[in-house]
Amino acid sequence: MHDSEPTAVILAAGEGQRLRPLTNRRPKPMLPVAGKPILEYVIEAVAEAGISDIVLVVGYRQERIRTHFGDGTHWGLDIGYVEQRRQLGTGHALLQATEKIADPFLMLNGDRIVDASLIDMVNQALTGETQTPVISMTAVETPREYGVIQLDDADRATGIEEKPERRIDTSLINAGVYGFQPAIFEAIRDTSTSGELELTATLSEMALESPLETIEYTGEWLDVSHLWDLVEANASLVDERAHDDFDTTTHIAADVCIDPGVQCGPGAVIEGGTSVGANVSIGSNVTIANSVILPDAVIQSGSVIEDSVIGSNVSIGANTTIEGGETTVTVGESLHSEIELGAVIGDNAEIGAGVTLESGTVVGTTAVIDAGVGTGGRIGDDAYIRRA
């Protein structure tokens, strides 16, 4: 048992390859959701749970994280940093914090948004008599995409199976908030692995010797692993607010987040579940619904955008249509069906006037699509799509 406030170690070194092209120039935890980076929600939840000492494990594009959060003074926190120079797994990432930890501590993933109540529950379990790791778990509709928790009759974890291909009879997965004793570092070093050093492999080996304590969580749990998750998380987190600074002919729903410096032309319609980043220019009679618009984008008159993510400094010509609704998206070798996604357009891309993009289109960074083109699928970085 410890009397002092524990440290929270937050893993934020990942690249987020499945979220390209949005992560070409920013780390996954810094993707914006409802006007704030994902990682900011995690840090605010830690602070709300009464923990002020935070260690961020950073790596890919880490300058974005360091610049935004600094030493934590703005949030009333003490934030320190350690670097994972090569992304060699979550266990390897946690090992980088070894020198910063001398007492029981919490660990969180920097890309999963949870309520402060979960962090508090894990902390309460950690400050009890238990010497074993504490694992949080939550129920989801697609457990086979995550680490499935195997339980004994006393609801203790006997293993974690990552993305099982076999049939499973549980919806409980690893929620990504843990309580650890410093002994976890030695256990990670002793883990036998032929590839990346994953924390779940260490925990599964430990669970074979002695079942691990679990905390079940039923509150808000948002994981941003795929491009469409960003749209869904954004819609979940946008709150209602007043929008009094725009033309009286502009319709802006209550559940829309608009950052400073946004210009909105007459007759524009911004439907619910949408966030608009700083200095975005929206032309007359534009319609945007359930979308994330990153800073400095320009959307010219008459365009329609649904269920989409528009990157920073993107230019969209007049009367362009991005269709929303259900579609099928291929990520690597995996096929994801019944996904609601319009298009994802990478930073600095240029979309000409009168373009039509099919549902599920992904346009790479700095790609150019000529006026009048109708297209879909994946379009690479720096590509140039001409009208036939």
Buried (B, 14 or more C-beta within 10 A) or exposed (E): EEEEEBBBBBBBBBBBEBBBBBBBBBBBBBBBBBBBBBBBBBBBBBBEBEBBBBBBBBBBBBEBBEEBBEEBEEBEBEBBBBEBEEBBBBBBBBBBBBEBBEEBBBBBBBBBBBBBBBBBBBBEBBBEEBEBBBBBBBBBEEBBBBBBBBBEEEBBBBBBBBEBEEEEEEBBBBBBBBBBBEEBBEBBEEBEBEEBBBBBBBBBBBBEEEBBBBBBBEEBBBBBBBBBBBBBBBBEBBEEEEBEEBEEEBBBBEBBBBBEEBEBBEBBBBBBBBBBBBBBBBBBBBBBBBBBBBBBBBBBBBBBBBBBBBBBBBBBBBBBBBBBEEBEBEBEEEEBEEBBBBBBBBBBBBBBBBBBBBBBBBBBBBBBBBBBBEBBEBBEBEBEBEEE
